Amino acid sequence: MPPRKDPDASVSVPAFYGAELRFKREAAGLTLEGLAEGSYRGISFLSQIERGERRMPLDLAQHVDERLGTDGFFQRRCEDARKARQDGHAEYFADVAEMEREAESIEDWAPMLIPGLLQTRAYAEKVVRTSLPWLPPETVEKQVNARIKRAELWRREERPAFWAILHEQLVRKPLLAPQEMSDQLMHILTVIRSAQGVLQILPETAAAHPFMMGMTRTMTFPDAPPVVYTEGLHSGQLIDYPRLVKDYRRSYDLLRAAALPPEASLALIEAAAEEYRNGAQQP
């Protein structure tokens, strides 16, 4: 059995919160399974909270306080941890942003928008301003900075294995002006090649395919079960139920088979980037 990975409580508020939860649980002589008993949450969920990777929902905080006799401590502090986790991200995405830092592998399916980990600043700003036009400029800047900061992941020595499948319309229907779109596509190539990732394009001719119902992300971890994240316009959902995760992963495998091979996909993106660049240079 690999050695236990203790969280560094000094890293962040969620890490401190998780470390305190583990300390109180072990002091009470309870295993993760024992603490989870009677709640609506699984062992893996509690484990991720202890590692500072997921926030504590109020219903679970109430359960934990009752089981550990902590006099409402976790209920009072879960709101602090929630606010600290957001850090410029939408509340429903905060857990995902934390978890991707610990992920062993990330698999994205992007039918409508280029994934955040591959976005340039210009693209990220366009997405935020278009989807949330009522936000004040300082909030837009905060969200864009948070999205760009996530890409620091690629500069780490130990980074996750990355696989992304993009719909061809993301390349053919530009969200940005030609030169900016060329820069965005070249940025994708740079990230994929430097991170030794894999990227495929699902061609526009593939009218029927296994993932016609929206974006998904699957993340695996060295010491926790895999999770799937799905997202709508103003909401997102993390799925860790093993049977559902298995179904999502099977569908993603089928999507790989429907997409263009990696080398052909990168060649398509490079050619499109050149077309946008040449178009931008025309009078």
N, C-alpha and C positions, 0 to 999 in steps of 0.2 A: 504494500500500500504506500503511495507517495506521501511525503510529509505534509502535514496540514499547513495551508497557506493562511497565516494570520494577517488580518488587515492592518494597515498603518493608519492608526486613528488620527494622526496629525495631517493627513492629506486633505481632508474636506469634512464638512459637517456630516454628510451621509456616512463617511467612513468612521467618524467618531460614534455616530449613532449605532452603526452596525457592530462596532467593537464592544460598545456598552451592552448591546443585546446579547452578544455571545458571552460576555463576562457574567451577566446576571443569570443567563440560562444555565451555564456550567456551575455557577455557585449554588443554584437550586437543584443541581444533580439531574437535570433533564437533558435528554438527547433532542436533536431536531425533531425527530418523529414524535417524542413525547410532548414537545411544545406545540407542534402543529395539531395534535389530537384535539378534536372538538372545534376546530376552526374550519373555514372553507378554503384554506390555502394548503399548498403542498410543501413537502420538505425542501425541494429545490428552490422554491420561492423564498422561504425563510433563509436558506443558505446564501442566496444572492443578496438579501438585505444585510446579513451579517458581514458580507464582504464589501458593502457600500455600493453595490451595483444596481439595486432597485429600491424604490421608496416604500415606506411602510404605510399602507392604507389605514384609515381610521378604524375600520372594523377589526383589523388584525391587531392594531395597537391596543384596543380595548381588551381583546382576548389575552394578549401578552401580559398586560398589566394585572389582569385577574389571575392568570396562572402563576406569575412570578411574584405577586404581591408587591409591586413597585409603585403603588400609590399614585397611579395616573401619570407617571413619568413619561412613558412612551406616547401616550395620547398628547401630552403637552408639547413634546418635542417633535412629533412627526410633521407638524406644519412648518417648523424651522427647517427640517431636512428637506421637505418638499420645495420650499422656496430656494434653498441653496442649490438644489439639483437642477433647477431650470436653467440658470446661467445663460439666458438669451434664447433658449429653446422653448417651443411650445410645451406645456405641461405634459401632454400625452407622449411627447418624444423624449423627455428627459431621461427616462430609464434606458432607452435605446442608445442614446449618446454615451451614457456611462458604460453600458455593456459592450459596445463595440471596441472599447479600449482593452477589454479583457478577452475578446473573442479570439478563437483559434482559426476560425474561418468565417467569411461573410459572403453570402450569395444574394445578389440583388436582381430583381426583375423590375425593369423600368419601362412602362408603356407610355407614360405621359410626360415625365420630366427626367432629365439627366440626374442620376443619384447625387446626393449632397457631397459625398466624398470625392466626386469627380468634377464638381462645379468650379468655375472661375468666379471671381468677385462680381464681375459684370452680370453673369448669369444668375447668381444667387440674389443679387439686388433686384434684378428684373422679376424673378419669381416672387419675392417677398412683396414688392410694390404692386404687382399685378393681382396677386391673390388676396392681399390684405391692404387695399388702398386707403383705409381709414387710419392706419397706424401713423403716429407722429414720426418725424425724421429720426429722432434719437432712438426710437424703438426699432425702426428699420435697420439702423446702423448696428445696433446691439445684436439683432437676429442674424444679420449678414456676417458680422465678426464671429459669432458663435459657430456658424456653419463653416466658415473658412478655417477656424481653429481646429475643427475636427480632422482636417486633412493633415495635421501634424503627425497623425498616425503613420503616414507613409514614410516619415523620416526616422522612425524607430528601427532599431536593429532587429527586434523581434516584432514583426507586424503580422497581421492575420493573412492567411491565404485568401485571395479575393477573386470572385467570379461574378461578372455582371452580364446580363442580357438586356440589350436596349432595343426598343422597337425602332424600325428604320425611319418612322416619321419624325423622330427626335433629331435626325440628321437632315432630313429633306425639308422639314418645315421649320425654318429658323425662328428662334425666339428673339434673336438679337440682330443688330445690323451686320452686314456681311463680314467686315473685318473682325468684329467681336466674335461672331460665330466661328470664323476660321480659327481664332485664338482658342475658343472653347474646345473645338474638336482636336486641335493639336495638344491642348492640355490633357485631354483624355488619353491620347496616345502616349504622352510623356509619363503619366501616372501608371498606366497599365504596364508599360515596358520597364520602368524603374522599379516598380513593386513586384515585377514578375507575376502579374495577375493574368487573368483570362477574360477576354471580352468577346461576346458574340452579338450579332445583329439579327433580330427577327425580321425577315423581309416583309414589306408591305403586302406582298402577294399571299402571305400566310393568313388568310381571312379567318380560318378556324384553327385554334391552337389551345393547348391545355390551360393557359392562364388568361382567359378573356375577361376576368372579373376584377382587375386592378393590380396595383403594385404589391410586391411582397419582398420581405427580406428574411433570410434564414441565418442564424448565427449559432455556431457551435463553440464549446468551451472545453479547456483541458480538464476541468474538475467539476463540471455541472452539465445537466442535460441541455440539449439544443432548444432554441426558441424560434418562433416565427413572428414577424411583425407585419401587420397589414395597416394601410392608411387610407383614409378618405379625405375630404376637403378640410374639415376642421376637427378631425378626430383620428385616433390610431388605437390599435389593439395589439397587445403582446399575448401570444398563444404558447402555452407550455404543456398542454395536454398531450401526452405521448402519441396517442392514436391520430390526432389531428396533425401534429407536427410531421408524423410519418407520411400522411396523405399529401401534405404540402410539398415535402421533399420528393416524393414520387412524381408529382406533377411538374416540379422543376426539372427533374431528369428528362421527362418527356419534352419539355420546352427546349432543353439543350439540343435534343435530336432534331427539332423543327427549325432551329436557328442555323445561320451560316457558320461555316468553320471559323475558328479564331483568326487565322491569317487572312482569309477573305474578308472578314469583318473589319480588321484593322486597315486593310487596303481600301475598303469602301469609305471609311472615315477619313483616311488621308487624302483620297481623291476629292471628297466633298470639301475638305478644308481648303484645298488648292483652288477649287472652283469658287468658293466664297472669297478667297483672297484675290483672285483675278477679277472677280466681279466688283470688288471694292475699289480696285485700281482703275476701273473704267470711268471716263468722264461722265 
